[in-house]
Amino acid sequence: MALRRLWRRHLLSIVCLALAALVAAIAIVDHGWKGRRINRAELRSWYCEHDSIYCGGPSPVAMERHWNERQVGYEVAVVALAGFAVARVAARTVRS
């Protein structure tokens, strides 16, 4: 019974922590995907400069810049969700 009450009392905090973990996992997958895309783009760029083939592809510099923007968004989301969850648990614990 006590576990059920505890679960219900902190459900929003648990959901926020789960969402923070999900966002972090998505960021990790996105970072790996970004690395593979940049590697391919750098290879194509090298061939374009040296052999004049595979020209016109995406810019590795632009890809890195876009990743840096997404990374800030991921970090803000994780910190906000986890911070809210911890603050809410602390406030509810002190209150009781």
C-alpha positions as CSV (number, residue, x, y, z in Angstrom):
1,M,0.0,0.0,0.0
2,A,2.8,2.4,0.9
3,L,4.6,1.7,-2.4
4,R,1.4,2.4,-4.3
5,R,1.0,5.8,-2.5
6,L,4.6,6.6,-3.1
7,W,4.2,5.8,-6.8
8,R,1.1,7.9,-7.2
9,R,2.7,10.8,-5.2
10,H,5.8,10.9,-7.4
11,L,4.3,9.8,-10.8
12,L,4.9,13.1,-12.5
13,S,8.5,13.2,-11.3
14,I,9.0,9.6,-12.5
15,V,7.6,10.4,-15.9
16,C,9.9,13.5,-16.2
17,L,12.9,11.4,-15.3
18,A,11.9,8.8,-17.9
19,L,11.5,11.5,-20.5
20,A,14.9,13.0,-19.6
21,A,16.5,9.5,-20.1
22,L,14.6,9.1,-23.4
23,V,15.9,12.5,-24.7
24,A,19.4,11.6,-23.6
25,A,19.2,8.3,-25.5
26,I,17.9,10.1,-28.6
27,A,20.8,12.5,-28.3
28,I,23.3,9.7,-28.1
29,V,21.9,8.0,-31.2
30,D,21.7,11.3,-33.0
31,H,25.4,12.0,-32.2
32,G,26.4,8.6,-33.7
33,W,24.4,9.2,-36.8
34,K,25.9,12.7,-37.1
35,G,29.4,11.3,-36.9
36,R,28.7,8.8,-39.7
37,R,27.2,11.4,-41.9
38,I,30.1,13.8,-41.4
39,N,32.6,11.1,-42.1
40,R,30.9,10.4,-45.4
41,A,30.6,14.1,-46.3
42,E,34.3,14.7,-45.5
43,L,35.3,11.7,-47.7
44,R,33.1,13.1,-50.6
45,S,34.6,16.5,-50.0
46,W,38.1,15.1,-50.2
47,Y,37.3,13.3,-53.5
48,C,35.8,16.5,-54.8
49,E,38.9,18.5,-54.1
50,H,41.4,15.9,-55.4
51,D,39.6,14.0,-58.1
52,S,36.7,16.4,-59.0
53,I,34.1,13.7,-58.3
54,Y,31.3,13.5,-55.8
55,C,31.0,17.3,-55.7
56,G,27.9,19.1,-54.5
57,G,27.2,17.2,-51.4
58,P,26.4,18.5,-47.9
59,S,29.0,20.5,-46.1
60,P,30.6,18.8,-43.0
61,V,31.0,22.2,-41.4
62,A,27.3,22.9,-41.7
63,M,26.5,19.5,-40.4
64,E,28.6,20.1,-37.3
65,R,27.0,23.5,-36.8
66,H,23.5,22.0,-36.9
67,W,24.6,19.2,-34.5
68,N,25.9,21.8,-32.0
69,E,22.5,23.6,-32.1
70,R,20.6,20.3,-31.6
71,Q,23.0,19.4,-28.8
72,V,22.2,22.5,-26.8
73,G,18.5,21.7,-27.2
74,Y,19.0,18.1,-26.0
75,E,21.0,19.4,-23.0
76,V,18.5,22.0,-22.0
77,A,15.6,19.5,-22.3
78,V,17.4,16.9,-20.1
79,V,18.4,19.4,-17.5
80,A,15.0,21.0,-17.3
81,L,13.1,17.7,-17.1
82,A,15.5,16.1,-14.5
83,G,15.8,19.3,-12.5
84,F,12.0,19.7,-12.3
85,A,11.7,16.0,-11.2
86,V,14.3,16.3,-8.5
87,A,12.9,19.6,-7.3
88,R,9.4,18.3,-7.2
89,V,10.5,15.2,-5.2
90,A,12.4,17.3,-2.8
91,A,9.5,19.7,-2.3
92,R,7.1,16.9,-1.7
93,T,9.4,15.1,0.6
94,V,10.1,18.2,2.8
95,R,6.4,19.0,2.8
96,S,5.4,15.6,4.2
